[in-house]
Amino acid sequence: MKYLGILLIVLGAILLTVSYFAQWVDYNCVQFTGLGLMIAGLIAHIVIARRTRD
């Protein structure tokens, strides 16, 4: 649970990298899924970091 945010960011980056090399760059669903994972990971990381700090 501690590294959930970082994991989501890395999964989003991997998805975007794989989609580039697989030539899936014309499919918005894949691109928005990767972006959504990265944004969700950033928010989760901030929330978890604040919760463990207090």
Residue frames as qw, qx, qy, qz and C-alpha x, y, z in Angstrom:
[[0.000, 0.885, 0.465, 0.000, 0.00, 0.00, 0.00],
 [0.361, -0.725, 0.068, 0.583, 2.91, 2.32, 0.70],
 [0.225, -0.329, 0.556, 0.730, 4.13, 2.27, -2.91],
 [0.457, 0.566, 0.685, -0.036, 0.75, 2.22, -4.68],
 [0.238, 0.904, 0.041, -0.353, 1.18, 5.70, -6.16],
 [0.098, -0.635, 0.649, 0.408, 4.62, 4.99, -7.55],
 [0.434, 0.078, 0.883, 0.161, 3.40, 1.66, -8.94],
 [0.445, 0.728, 0.499, -0.152, 0.53, 3.35, -10.80],
 [0.137, 0.875, -0.250, -0.390, 2.87, 5.97, -12.26],
 [0.226, -0.424, 0.811, 0.333, 5.28, 3.30, -13.47],
 [0.474, 0.328, 0.816, 0.041, 2.45, 1.20, -14.94],
 [0.377, 0.852, 0.234, -0.279, 1.16, 4.23, -16.83],
 [0.030, 0.779, -0.499, -0.380, 4.62, 4.98, -18.19],
 [0.362, -0.154, 0.892, 0.225, 5.11, 1.35, -19.23],
 [0.497, 0.572, 0.643, -0.109, 1.72, 1.34, -20.97],
 [0.303, 0.896, -0.039, -0.321, 2.60, 4.49, -22.92],
 [0.124, -0.618, 0.701, 0.332, 6.01, 3.10, -23.87],
 [0.441, 0.087, 0.885, 0.118, 4.61, -0.25, -25.00],
 [0.477, 0.720, 0.462, -0.202, 1.86, 1.47, -26.98],
 [0.160, 0.843, -0.319, -0.402, 4.47, 3.58, -28.77],
 [0.143, -0.429, 0.844, 0.290, 6.59, 0.60, -29.78],
 [0.393, 0.278, 0.877, 0.006, 3.51, -1.45, -30.76],
 [0.003, 0.113, 0.460, 0.881, 2.30, 1.42, -32.98],
 [0.148, -0.634, -0.758, 0.032, -0.90, 1.96, -30.98],
 [0.194, -0.224, -0.163, 0.941, -0.43, 5.72, -31.00],
 [0.226, -0.212, -0.441, -0.843, -3.64, 6.30, -32.98],
 [0.502, -0.494, -0.698, -0.133, -5.85, 4.81, -30.25],
 [0.153, -0.620, 0.201, -0.743, -6.93, 7.44, -27.74],
 [0.835, -0.466, -0.147, -0.252, -8.24, 4.85, -25.28],
 [0.863, -0.049, -0.246, 0.438, -4.75, 3.49, -24.67],
 [0.333, 0.424, -0.181, 0.823, -3.24, 6.96, -24.35],
 [0.412, -0.596, 0.036, -0.689, -5.90, 8.19, -21.93],
 [0.902, -0.366, -0.229, -0.024, -5.60, 5.02, -19.86],
 [0.717, 0.091, -0.262, 0.640, -1.85, 5.59, -19.46],
 [0.035, 0.489, -0.114, 0.864, -2.43, 9.25, -18.61],
 [0.658, -0.554, -0.138, -0.491, -5.17, 8.33, -16.13],
 [0.890, -0.237, -0.299, 0.250, -2.91, 5.81, -14.41],
 [0.513, 0.219, -0.240, 0.795, -0.17, 8.38, -14.06],
 [0.227, -0.531, 0.031, -0.816, -2.51, 11.06, -12.68],
 [0.811, -0.473, -0.210, -0.274, -4.13, 8.59, -10.29],
 [0.829, -0.063, -0.317, 0.456, -0.68, 7.49, -9.16],
 [0.247, 0.390, -0.202, 0.864, 0.40, 11.05, -8.52],
 [0.498, -0.539, -0.025, -0.679, -2.70, 11.77, -6.45],
 [0.906, -0.326, -0.268, -0.033, -2.39, 8.47, -4.56],
 [0.680, 0.137, -0.339, 0.635, 1.27, 9.16, -3.82],
 [0.021, -0.466, 0.181, -0.866, 0.49, 12.60, -2.40],
 [0.697, -0.483, -0.105, -0.519, -2.40, 11.30, -0.27],
 [0.917, -0.198, -0.301, 0.169, -0.41, 8.36, 1.09],
 [0.521, 0.266, -0.319, 0.746, 2.64, 10.55, 1.81],
 [0.237, -0.509, 0.137, -0.816, 0.53, 13.04, 3.75],
 [0.828, -0.408, -0.180, -0.339, -1.24, 10.29, 5.67],
 [0.875, -0.096, -0.318, 0.352, 2.00, 8.60, 6.77],
 [0.317, 0.432, -0.260, 0.803, 3.63, 11.91, 7.69],
 [0.406, -0.550, 0.083, -0.725, 0.95, 12.89, 10.20]]
